[in-house]
Amino acid sequence: MIKTQELENGTKKAYCLYCEKGHSKLTRHLTTMHINESEVAIYLGETDGTKKIAMLSKLRNLGNHVHNCAVLRRGEGSILVSYRLSTHASANSYTPCEYCYGYYAKYELWRHKCPLKPESSTKGKVRQRVLSKSRMMLPTPPEANEALAEVLSTMRNDDVSRVCKSDTLILQLARKETFRLGHEKDAHNYIRSKMRELGRLLICLRTRTGICNSSLKDFIEPTKFNDVVEAAREVSQFNEVTHEYTTPSLALKLGHTLKICAKIVKGNALQCGDVVTTTRVVAFSTLCQLKWTDEVSTHALRTLQLKKRNSAMILPLANDVKILTTHLHDQTLIRRNILEDETASTEEKKAAWSTLNEITLARIILFNRRRQGEVSRIEVSQYGKRHSAAQGEIREMLSTIEQGLCKLFKRLEIKGKKGSTVPVLLTTEVQESLDLLIRNRAIAGAELKNVYLFARSNYGSMGHIRVSDCLRQFSLHPEHIRSTKLRKHIATVSQLLSLQEQEMDLLAQFMGHDIRILQVAKLSKLFLAMENGTLTNNAGKRLEDIDIQFDEGYDDESDDENPVMYTSKNQPLERDVDNTNVAVPIGSDIAKRTVKRRPWTEEEKAAIMKHLGKLIIRMMPPGKNEINNCLRTEPALRLRNWRNVKDFCRNKIQSLH
């Protein structure tokens, strides 16, 4: 058990840095027994009284720090603190100052004004993460390397974290995950959450079995499988009556994590040649495969499905997105004017930079409908690699409207889900805002070493701002506008368009270089229509038929300086081969019958979508009665029978999958 040192006969002992023994008269001990040490000689030669006191304090605290680290490694003994709280506090509540090595309560450390703190560190009003740096000075478990020590330093200091740091198997799992994901700072939270999940499970197992000093490895055996199942249910708050979980996702995560832990134990046993442990772990893994699904996962999945089924999904309306986009545009102009104003004060520019940083990130999310983590992690170096798309022969294949869009947008490729490469389209106004943000990073106080494009400007942070915070700040009902709901919104409204199979591929996946260029040209029309709130006006149209009118301020690089209304109708229709009669040629050996197909006209498509569009969007094939009602009502379908309409609806539904 670790505790703080009590006074002995009214005196307080301090430990010597050199002989590591406690002395009540440390100054006399240093000047008589260690006078030849360089630090002691510098202390004795100092003439400034204030500096001399600070140097002696550091020598005393260094000796105490060495003693305290030894106590923390052993897990028993007394630690020495510089300032003891008047209220009762455990030894785990104290952490050292990174400059003088004195131990203070972790919640009071920010009050400590260290006389040894360098002057360069006190300039400005940037707050440092003193608690995180302090924890880095504490001894780390032998299983923890430098990368894992950084992850553990920012872990919440409570009973769960202390259990995690003292369990060998949990630390081995954390080290494995740190090696796999530690290069991404955002993954540190994931690693800490995995550790805490197992820590909570281990605490529950200790309580249920009554074995206080047991480790997680002790429960990776078949005889303890039922205890593990009951503990997993307990920490996930399983209801024995309704068979539902309060936190079903935790039950599922524990199952996956325990299987990884079993593999780690098995690997260690194989390396050591421990046949008994290997056999025991194999039996435990077999039990997990046979019984974990029925005992834990089944009801967890059922609970998730039940919650999903009963929850109402409110997607943002096109008008809502348009209003928010207009508001962000107006706020962008205001903040840019402040940053470009030479008479504005530094504080005003800092506030304007922070707000413009959040606005720009929100605008990119609203326009591209990307996942929030993908965009917020864009680095400055990646932004420098943005490029326009249309070049050479590919440019000649595009319509006039699409060529104009390629000039208006820049394409940026970033890392997406599961390591895939996904594009981000940047408008001219967004690019101007980003350039202004980069030029004024120093004024805003952003860390120079911060690699993120949307960097935080406070606390000397090396991280980035979050999209959810930005949308929450500028939205009246932020719960309705999230990156996930915006992605579902585009999936829903895109079904209103009569997209061809190739155009659906552009929207759903990202292919080779040529296809990427078509993405910029064609999908930017779709995004612009959504941003302007005019997508419903183009219901039933193909991407090629959507008309976009540029702002009058758009500067085309052609000889014509007047604003131009571009329309795809000015382009010849050589590419619409699917809309012409197709004849199958006669082969050299076998003559094939000529097949003549009647293409669906826009009037026919619009008539079908008018009556059967709701069923198609819901992925429900219409019945014969619905189709006959549609045929009787719409004169445009007089040349079609109900089988033709049924085939059209079936093909449309298949293209939406």
DACORVEN-V629255 format. One record per residue. N is the residue number from 0. RES is the residue in one letter. SS is DSSP state (H for helix, E for strand, - for the rest). NEAR is the number of other C-alpha atoms within 8 Angstrom. Layout:
<<N RES SS NEAR> <N RES SS NEAR>>
This chain:
<<0 M - 5> <1 I E 11> <2 K E 10> <3 T E 10> <4 Q - 8> <5 E - 5> <6 L - 8> <7 E E 6> <8 N - 4> <9 G - 5> <10 T E 7> <11 K - 8> <12 K - 9> <13 A E 12> <14 Y E 13> <15 C - 15> <16 L - 11> <17 Y - 6> <18 C - 5> <19 E - 10> <20 K - 6> <21 G E 8> <22 H E 10> <23 S - 8> <24 K - 7> <25 L H 11> <26 T H 7> <27 R H 7> <28 H H 10> <29 L H 11> <30 T H 9> <31 T H 7> <32 M H 6> <33 H - 10> <34 I - 9> <35 N - 6> <36 E - 7> <37 S H 6> <38 E H 6> <39 V H 12> <40 A H 10> <41 I H 8> <42 Y H 10> <43 L H 7> <44 G H 6> <45 E - 9> <46 T - 5> <47 D - 6> <48 G H 7> <49 T H 6> <50 K H 8> <51 K H 12> <52 I H 8> <53 A H 10> <54 M H 9> <55 L H 10> <56 S H 9> <57 K H 11> <58 L H 10> <59 R H 13> <60 N H 12> <61 L H 12> <62 G H 14> <63 N H 14> <64 H H 12> <65 V H 10> <66 H H 11> <67 N H 11> <68 C H 10> <69 A H 8> <70 V H 13> <71 L H 10> <72 R H 8> <73 R H 7> <74 G - 8> <75 E - 9> <76 G E 9> <77 S E 10> <78 I E 13> <79 L - 11> <80 V - 11> <81 S - 8> <82 Y - 7> <83 R - 7> <84 L - 7> <85 S - 4> <86 T - 4> <87 H - 5> <88 A - 6> <89 S - 8> <90 A H 9> <91 N H 5> <92 S H 8> <93 Y E 11> <94 T E 14> <95 P E 13> <96 C - 12> <97 E - 8> <98 Y - 7> <99 C - 12> <100 Y - 11> <101 G - 12> <102 Y E 12> <103 Y E 14> <104 A E 12> <105 K - 9> <106 Y - 5> <107 E - 8> <108 L H 12> <109 W H 8> <110 R H 5> <111 H - 6> <112 K - 5> <113 C - 8> <114 P - 5> <115 L - 7> <116 K - 9> <117 P - 6> <118 E H 6> <119 S H 5> <120 S H 6> <121 T - 8> <122 K - 7> <123 G - 4> <124 K - 5> <125 V - 9> <126 R - 7> <127 Q - 6> <128 R - 7> <129 V H 8> <130 L H 10> <131 S H 9> <132 K H 10> <133 S H 12> <134 R H 11> <135 M H 10> <136 M - 8> <137 L - 9> <138 P - 8> <139 T - 6> <140 P - 8> <141 P - 5> <142 E - 8> <143 A - 11> <144 N - 8> <145 E H 6> <146 A H 9> <147 L H 11> <148 A H 11> <149 E H 9> <150 V H 11> <151 L H 8> <152 S H 10> <153 T - 8> <154 M - 8> <155 R - 5> <156 N - 7> <157 D - 6> <158 D H 6> <159 V H 11> <160 S H 13> <161 R H 9> <162 V H 11> <163 C H 13> <164 K H 10> <165 S H 8> <166 D - 10> <167 T H 9> <168 L H 12> <169 I H 14> <170 L H 14> <171 Q H 10> <172 L H 12> <173 A H 13> <174 R H 12> <175 K H 8> <176 E H 10> <177 T H 13> <178 F H 8> <179 R H 7> <180 L H 9> <181 G - 11> <182 H - 7> <183 E - 7> <184 K - 7> <185 D - 6> <186 A H 9> <187 H H 12> <188 N H 7> <189 Y H 8> <190 I H 12> <191 R H 12> <192 S H 8> <193 K H 10> <194 M H 14> <195 R H 11> <196 E H 10> <197 L H 11> <198 G H 13> <199 R H 10> <200 L H 11> <201 L H 11> <202 I H 10> <203 C H 11> <204 L H 11> <205 R H 12> <206 T H 9> <207 R H 8> <208 T H 7> <209 G - 6> <210 I - 7> <211 C - 6> <212 N - 5> <213 S - 7> <214 S - 10> <215 L H 10> <216 K H 7> <217 D H 7> <218 F H 9> <219 I - 12> <220 E - 11> <221 P H 10> <222 T H 5> <223 K H 9> <224 F H 12> <225 N H 7> <226 D H 10> <227 V H 10> <228 V H 11> <229 E H 8> <230 A H 12> <231 A H 12> <232 R H 12> <233 E H 9> <234 V H 10> <235 S - 12> <236 Q - 9> <237 F E 11> <238 N E 9> <239 E - 6> <240 V - 4> <241 T - 5> <242 H - 8> <243 E E 12> <244 Y E 13> <245 T - 8> <246 T - 8> <247 P H 13> <248 S H 8> <249 L H 9> <250 A H 14> <251 L H 11> <252 K H 8> <253 L H 11> <254 G H 11> <255 H H 8> <256 T H 9> <257 L H 8> <258 K H 10> <259 I H 9> <260 C H 11> <261 A H 12> <262 K H 9> <263 I H 11> <264 V H 12> <265 K H 12> <266 G H 8> <267 N H 8> <268 A H 12> <269 L H 10> <270 Q H 7> <271 C H 6> <272 G - 6> <273 D - 9> <274 V H 8> <275 V H 6> <276 T H 9> <277 T H 12> <278 T H 8> <279 R H 11> <280 V H 15> <281 V H 9> <282 A H 10> <283 F H 13> <284 S H 10> <285 T H 8> <286 L H 11> <287 C H 11> <288 Q H 8> <289 L H 7> <290 K H 8> <291 W H 12> <292 T H 10> <293 D H 7> <294 E H 8> <295 V H 13> <296 S H 12> <297 T H 9> <298 H H 10> <299 A H 14> <300 L H 9> <301 R H 9> <302 T H 11> <303 L H 10> <304 Q H 8> <305 L H 8> <306 K H 8> <307 K H 7> <308 R H 6> <309 N H 6> <310 S - 6> <311 A - 4> <312 M - 4> <313 I - 5> <314 L - 10> <315 P - 11> <316 L - 6> <317 A H 10> <318 N H 7> <319 D H 8> <320 V H 13> <321 K H 12> <322 I H 8> <323 L H 10> <324 T H 11> <325 T H 8> <326 H H 8> <327 L H 11> <328 H H 8> <329 D H 8> <330 Q H 10> <331 T H 12> <332 L H 8> <333 I H 8> <334 R H 12> <335 R H 12> <336 N H 8> <337 I H 11> <338 L H 13> <339 E H 6> <340 D - 7> <341 E - 5> <342 T - 4> <343 A - 9> <344 S - 6> <345 T H 7> <346 E H 6> <347 E H 9> <348 K H 13> <349 K H 11> <350 A H 9> <351 A H 12> <352 W H 13> <353 S H 10> <354 T H 9> <355 L H 14> <356 N H 10> <357 E H 12> <358 I H 12> <359 T H 12> <360 L H 13> <361 A H 11> <362 R H 11> <363 I H 14> <364 I H 14> <365 L H 12> <366 F H 9> <367 N H 9> <368 R - 11> <369 R - 10> <370 R - 10> <371 Q H 11> <372 G H 8> <373 E H 12> <374 V H 12> <375 S H 14> <376 R - 10> <377 I - 12> <378 E E 10> <379 V H 9> <380 S H 7> <381 Q H 11> <382 Y H 10> <383 G - 6> <384 K - 7> <385 R - 10> <386 H E 7> <387 S - 9> <388 A - 10> <389 A - 10> <390 Q - 6> <391 G H 6> <392 E H 6> <393 I H 10> <394 R H 9> <395 E H 7> <396 M H 6> <397 L - 10> <398 S - 9> <399 T H 11> <400 I H 11> <401 E H 10> <402 Q H 12> <403 G H 9> <404 L H 12> <405 C H 13> <406 K H 10> <407 L H 8> <408 F - 12> <409 K E 14> <410 R E 13> <411 L E 13> <412 E E 10> <413 I E 12> <414 K E 9> <415 G - 9> <416 K H 6> <417 K H 4> <418 G H 6> <419 S - 7> <420 T E 8> <421 V E 9> <422 P E 8> <423 V E 11> <424 L E 12> <425 L E 11> <426 T - 9> <427 T H 9> <428 E H 6> <429 V H 11> <430 Q H 9> <431 E H 8> <432 S H 12> <433 L H 9> <434 D H 8> <435 L H 10> <436 L H 11> <437 I H 8> <438 R H 7> <439 N - 10> <440 R H 10> <441 A H 9> <442 I H 9> <443 A H 12> <444 G - 11> <445 A - 14> <446 E - 12> <447 L - 6> <448 K - 5> <449 N - 10> <450 V - 9> <451 Y E 13> <452 L - 12> <453 F - 13> <454 A E 14> <455 R - 11> <456 S - 11> <457 N - 9> <458 Y - 8> <459 G - 11> <460 S - 12> <461 M - 11> <462 G - 9> <463 H E 12> <464 I - 10> <465 R - 9> <466 V H 13> <467 S H 9> <468 D H 8> <469 C H 12> <470 L H 12> <471 R H 11> <472 Q H 7> <473 F H 9> <474 S - 9> <475 L - 5> <476 H - 7> <477 P H 11> <478 E H 6> <479 H H 9> <480 I - 12> <481 R - 10> <482 S H 13> <483 T H 7> <484 K H 11> <485 L H 13> <486 R H 11> <487 K H 9> <488 H H 10> <489 I H 9> <490 A H 8> <491 T H 9> <492 V H 9> <493 S H 7> <494 Q H 10> <495 L H 11> <496 L - 12> <497 S - 10> <498 L - 11> <499 Q - 7> <500 E H 7> <501 Q H 7> <502 E H 9> <503 M H 11> <504 D H 9> <505 L H 12> <506 L H 9> <507 A H 6> <508 Q - 6> <509 F - 10> <510 M - 6> <511 G - 6> <512 H H 6> <513 D H 7> <514 I H 10> <515 R H 11> <516 I H 11> <517 L H 10> <518 Q H 11> <519 V H 14> <520 A H 13> <521 K H 11> <522 L H 12> <523 S H 11> <524 K H 12> <525 L H 10> <526 F H 10> <527 L H 10> <528 A H 11> <529 M H 12> <530 E H 13> <531 N H 8> <532 G - 11> <533 T - 9> <534 L H 12> <535 T H 7> <536 N H 5> <537 N H 9> <538 A - 9> <539 G - 11> <540 K - 12> <541 R - 10> <542 L H 12> <543 E H 7> <544 D H 9> <545 I - 11> <546 D - 7> <547 I - 11> <548 Q - 7> <549 F - 9> <550 D - 6> <551 E - 5> <552 G - 5> <553 Y - 7> <554 D - 6> <555 D - 8> <556 E - 4> <557 S - 5> <558 D - 4> <559 D - 5> <560 E - 7> <561 N - 4> <562 P - 10> <563 V - 6> <564 M - 7> <565 Y - 10> <566 T - 11> <567 S H 12> <568 K H 6> <569 N H 6> <570 Q - 7> <571 P - 5> <572 L - 5> <573 E - 5> <574 R - 4> <575 D - 7> <576 V H 6> <577 D H 7> <578 N H 7> <579 T - 8> <580 N - 9> <581 V - 8> <582 A - 7> <583 V - 8> <584 P - 6> <585 I - 8> <586 G - 7> <587 S - 5> <588 D - 4> <589 I - 6> <590 A - 7> <591 K - 8> <592 R - 6> <593 T - 7> <594 V - 7> <595 K - 7> <596 R - 6> <597 R - 6> <598 P - 8> <599 W - 7> <600 T - 6> <601 E H 8> <602 E H 7> <603 E H 10> <604 K H 11> <605 A H 9> <606 A H 12> <607 I H 11> <608 M H 10> <609 K H 7> <610 H H 8> <611 L H 12> <612 G H 10> <613 K H 8> <614 L H 10> <615 I H 13> <616 I H 11> <617 R - 6> <618 M - 7> <619 M - 8> <620 P - 10> <621 P - 11> <622 G - 6> <623 K H 7> <624 N H 6> <625 E H 9> <626 I H 13> <627 N H 9> <628 N H 8> <629 C H 12> <630 L H 13> <631 R H 7> <632 T H 6> <633 E - 9> <634 P H 7> <635 A H 8> <636 L H 10> <637 R - 8> <638 L - 5> <639 R - 8> <640 N - 9> <641 W H 10> <642 R H 6> <643 N H 8> <644 V H 11> <645 K H 11> <646 D H 8> <647 F H 8> <648 C H 11> <649 R H 9> <650 N H 8> <651 K H 9> <652 I H 13> <653 Q H 7> <654 S H 8> <655 L H 7> <656 H - 4>>
